[in-house]
Amino acid sequence: MANTIENNDDSVVATKYNLNEMKIHCDEALQKFFEKQGYKEYHRHTDVKLVLGYSACLLAAFEFAYTWKKPFEETWYPTLFCVIGFAILSILATTYGYLVQKDAVYVGSKTVNNKSIVLSASSTVTPGDEHYHLTFTVQSLNGDTAPRSQTFSPSLGAWFYESGKLERSALEKDVGEFVSAVVGKKLE
């Protein structure tokens, strides 16, 4: 790794012993990288979880406002309904994250060679393993061909300085080369 540290205003420093923190910083850098590459991000996962979360909060706010003016004996059933509704909405948001969103950190589209493609990136890290496992899935926007997935597992040590600072240029170079190869194979 490089011996000097670049002075950037957007420098990211992670605790070098915390794989999850390093993964989060790499996930955020990936999102910024794809934005710079001209991909238009889809926010469906975020939107679904926001709708479920805000619905639960509105339900709790309604219950608070209702019980503010009425005695508990009159609000017992509405309180029970709101508590159950809040729990169900929270469980739905969590279930959506585990079953639908899974490890996805980015989903976006771009037009390449007059073909619209959807690129999705998911990432994982395993405790005790220094590798950042990335899976890129590319499919055409109109769905005329089967999705193509490729996995890339670089060492996190290649992207972070000893101090814990993320070296964006190394991450962008490695990911850019890999994604170009995956997208190129999909368009062939």
C-alpha positions in Angstrom: 0.0 0.0 0.0 1.1 3.6 -0.5 3.3 5.2 2.2 1.7 8.7 1.8 -1.8 9.8 2.6 -3.6 11.9 0.1 -5.2 15.1 1.5 -8.8 14.9 0.2 -11.8 16.7 1.8 -13.8 13.5 1.3 -11.3 11.3 3.0 -12.8 8.3 4.8 -11.1 6.7 7.8 -12.2 3.4 9.2 -11.0 1.4 12.2 -8.7 -1.0 10.5 -9.7 -3.8 12.9 -13.4 -3.4 12.2 -14.4 -5.3 9.0 -18.0 -4.1 9.1 -16.9 -0.4 9.2 -14.6 -1.0 6.3 -17.4 -2.7 4.4 -19.7 0.2 5.0 -17.1 2.7 3.7 -16.5 0.6 0.6 -20.2 0.3 0.0 -20.6 4.1 0.1 -17.6 4.5 -2.2 -19.1 2.1 -4.7 -22.3 4.1 -4.8 -20.3 7.3 -5.5 -18.2 5.5 -8.1 -21.3 4.3 -10.1 -22.8 7.7 -9.9 -19.6 9.1 -11.5 -19.8 6.5 -14.2 -23.2 7.7 -15.3 -25.4 5.1 -13.7 -28.9 6.2 -12.5 -29.5 4.6 -9.1 -32.8 2.9 -8.3 -34.1 3.7 -4.9 -36.8 1.0 -4.6 -35.3 -0.8 -1.6 -34.9 2.5 0.3 -38.4 3.7 -0.7 -40.1 0.5 0.5 -38.3 0.5 3.9 -39.0 4.3 4.3 -42.7 3.8 3.5 -43.0 0.9 6.0 -41.0 2.9 8.7 -43.0 6.1 8.2 -46.2 4.2 8.3 -45.2 2.7 11.6 -44.3 6.1 13.0 -47.6 7.6 11.8 -49.4 4.8 13.5 -47.5 5.5 16.7 -48.2 9.3 16.4 -51.9 8.6 15.9 -52.0 6.5 19.0 -50.2 9.1 21.0 -52.5 11.9 19.9 -55.6 9.7 20.5 -54.5 8.7 24.0 -53.5 12.2 24.9 -57.1 13.3 25.3 -58.9 10.1 26.3 -58.5 7.9 29.4 -56.7 4.6 29.1 -59.9 2.5 29.6 -61.3 4.1 26.4 -58.2 3.7 24.4 -57.3 0.1 25.3 -58.4 -1.4 22.0 -57.0 1.3 19.7 -53.7 1.0 21.7 -53.6 -2.7 21.2 -54.4 -2.3 17.5 -51.6 0.3 17.1 -49.0 -1.8 19.0 -49.8 -4.8 16.8 -49.7 -2.7 13.7 -46.4 -1.1 14.6 -44.9 -4.5 15.3 -46.2 -5.9 12.0 -44.8 -2.9 10.0 -41.5 -3.2 11.7 -41.3 -7.0 11.0 -42.2 -6.3 7.4 -39.4 -3.8 7.0 -36.9 -6.2 8.5 -38.2 -9.1 6.5 -38.0 -7.1 3.3 -34.3 -6.2 4.1 -33.4 -9.9 4.7 -35.4 -11.6 1.9 -35.6 -9.0 -0.9 -32.8 -6.5 -0.5 -30.4 -9.0 0.9 -26.8 -7.7 0.5 -27.6 -5.3 -2.3 -25.7 -2.0 -2.0 -26.4 -0.6 -5.4 -28.9 -1.1 -8.2 -28.8 1.3 -11.2 -29.2 1.5 -14.9 -27.1 2.9 -17.8 -27.2 2.9 -21.6 -24.1 1.3 -23.1 -23.7 0.8 -26.8 -27.4 1.7 -27.4 -28.5 -1.0 -24.9 -30.0 -0.2 -21.5 -28.6 -2.4 -18.7 -29.4 -2.8 -15.0 -26.4 -3.3 -12.8 -26.8 -4.6 -9.3 -23.9 -4.9 -6.8 -24.1 -6.8 -3.5 -21.3 -7.1 -1.0 -20.5 -9.2 2.1 -17.6 -9.7 4.5 -17.0 -12.7 6.7 -15.5 -12.3 10.2 -11.9 -13.4 10.1 -11.6 -13.0 6.3 -10.1 -9.8 5.0 -11.8 -10.2 1.6 -14.6 -7.9 0.4 -16.9 -10.2 -1.6 -18.7 -8.3 -4.4 -21.2 -9.8 -6.7 -22.2 -7.8 -9.8 -25.3 -8.8 -11.8 -25.9 -7.3 -15.2 -29.1 -7.7 -17.2 -30.8 -5.8 -20.0 -33.4 -3.4 -19.0 -36.1 -4.9 -21.2 -35.3 -8.4 -19.8 -34.6 -10.0 -23.2 -31.6 -12.0 -21.9 -30.8 -13.8 -18.7 -28.9 -11.9 -15.9 -25.2 -12.5 -15.8 -23.4 -12.6 -12.4 -19.7 -12.4 -11.6 -18.0 -12.4 -8.2 -15.0 -10.3 -7.3 -13.2 -10.8 -3.9 -10.4 -8.3 -3.4 -8.6 -7.9 -0.1 -9.7 -4.9 1.9 -6.0 -4.3 2.7 -5.5 -3.2 -1.0 -7.9 -0.3 -0.6 -7.1 1.0 2.9 -3.9 2.6 4.2 -2.3 1.4 7.4 -4.0 4.4 9.1 -7.4 3.1 8.0 -8.0 5.7 5.3 -9.8 4.5 2.2 -7.8 4.9 -1.0 -10.7 5.6 -3.4 -8.5 5.6 -6.5 -7.4 2.0 -5.9 -11.0 0.9 -5.3 -12.3 2.7 -8.3 -9.6 1.3 -10.6 -10.1 -2.3 -9.5 -13.9 -2.1 -9.5 -14.0 -0.2 -12.8 -11.9 -2.8 -14.6 -14.0 -5.6 -13.2 -17.3 -4.0 -14.0 -16.2 -3.1 -17.5 -15.3 -6.7 -18.1 -18.7 -7.9 -16.8 -20.7 -5.3 -18.7 -18.6 -6.0 -21.9 -19.3 -9.8 -21.6 -23.0 -9.1 -21.2 -23.2 -6.9 -24.3 -21.4 -9.5 -26.5 
